[in-house]
Amino acid sequence: MSEEHRAAIDSLINDAAKDMLNHWNNTNREYQQRISESQETLGKLTTHLHLVDKEIMEMDGMVDQLRTAKRAKQEPLKVAQTRLKKRSHRPDIESCNDPPHERLVDEVSTLNDTILLLDQKITEAEAARLDLISNRQRLENDARVKENSLSIDQSKCMTMRMNFPFNIRCSVSSKRVTRRKYRID
């Protein structure tokens, strides 16, 4: 009877040891998969961060071009305004609404509208640039968090898991207990 109990106990211990080893292997596999997914996500974040940096540089260039275009419209506007002012100071008979006067008024109006439109575009471009900078900061923060998580998972947790010592009793006999140490590489 005692031998039957020992055999049953030995079988139960072996089954429990196999189950524990299977669970340990499954956990390590899932953990490695999580690390791989985190590395992939970090790569995507880094790629997206580079794209946002490129977009910010393009937006800076566009803002500079818009400001240059606005400055380029200032001089013709001053000239047209000066001509219009000089025409308004003409003596009685020469002060009239002839076609040149109407063209000057139209030119001043068009240049003012163009400058207002450029100011609006500059404001929109600067707002878009600020959004891009905000996105870049968010992405940088996310990347830092992901790098920290990977560092903890890989260098601390996984190395401890791989070197975690556990002994599994594989066989029990009446005289001695044989133990084996399992390690997953």
Residue pairs with C-beta under 8 A, 6 or more apart in sequence:
3 174
6 172
6 173
6 174
9 172
10 171
10 172
10 173
13 169
13 172
14 169
14 170
14 171
17 168
17 169
17 170
20 166
20 168
21 168
21 182
24 166
24 184
25 184
27 161
28 158
28 161
28 162
28 184
31 153
31 157
31 158
31 161
32 158
34 153
35 150
35 153
35 154
35 158
38 146
38 149
38 150
38 153
39 150
41 146
42 143
42 146
42 147
42 150
45 139
45 142
45 143
45 146
46 143
48 139
49 136
49 139
49 140
49 143
52 132
52 135
52 136
52 139
53 136
55 132
56 129
56 132
56 133
56 136
59 125
59 128
59 129
59 132
60 129
62 125
63 122
63 125
63 126
63 129
66 118
66 121
66 122
66 125
67 122
69 118
70 115
70 118
70 119
70 122
73 111
73 114
73 115
73 118
74 115
76 107
76 111
77 108
77 111
77 112
77 115
80 104
80 107
80 108
80 111
81 108
83 104
84 101
84 104
84 105
84 108
87 95
87 100
87 101
87 104
88 95
162 183
162 184
162 185
163 183
165 181
166 181
166 182
167 179
167 180
167 181
168 179
168 180
168 181
168 182
169 177
169 178
169 179
170 178
170 179
170 180
171 177
171 178
